[in-house]
Amino acid sequence: ARILGWKYHSENMRDTLLWSLIGRWERDADTGILGYRDGVLMQAMKRGWCMVLEEINFMETGLLEVISEWIDEGHFTNPYTHERVEINPNFRLFATLNPVQGVTRESLGRNALPGPFINRFKLVWVKEKTPEEERQIFEDKLKKQGIEPSFAEELIEFHQGFQDLVQTDKIGQETPEGYRISLREIVRVADFIIHHKRVLPPKKALAWAIREIYYKRLHTEDDRDKVKGLIYEIGSLSISGMFDFHNCEDEGKLWHNLIYDYSDIIKHVHLN
């Protein structure tokens, strides 16, 4: 899409309602006139965007019918207005999904899509990234922000250890779905470090990120103990000490603004 100069938009179907994709009737706040506002999928179809529907096996049945009609007929009928909508020839649709049967157990909420619907797509199976590829992705994100990722190996070692605990059923047995673990967690850690780079040294930000992204999702004390053991085994990932905002870019901010901006990492506030 970037090479071709096309607009790109992505939606995760786990959290997306049908009306936000197709559209809905709304009353204009100024005139009071009732009108129809296109959803993002309808905009993409009309304007020729590239659209990605992530985790498509969470989608509602109505959307499956819309997509099937477009693939078969080259247009679709808006289920709310009954209008026949012609599709821009530049429109491209991509979809991603994880299998209904996950690594640990069945993934709740996902639907088994009909075979005829799946067969309308060209399927590409994506292999899991190797630890070396995960490390490179993590390092590249930080280096682009001027952060030296000297601790990348430690993060990947922890991530692989956490993944092993999940896949060998050592944690997550008390939860319906278990714990999903993938490259996303590594990317979220990098984003956390980048977001807090003005007030946290990268190594300390790494420890906080592991706490927020991996540790706080654990449901049982037994799971927490096992992950604590993994953290202590690696040794350099634990969180200790405190930090302040002196001599940093945000030092001049009002204290309530600092608390608002960094509420995800501030646990106690001391005002002098």
Disulfide bonds with the S-S distance in Angstrom:
none
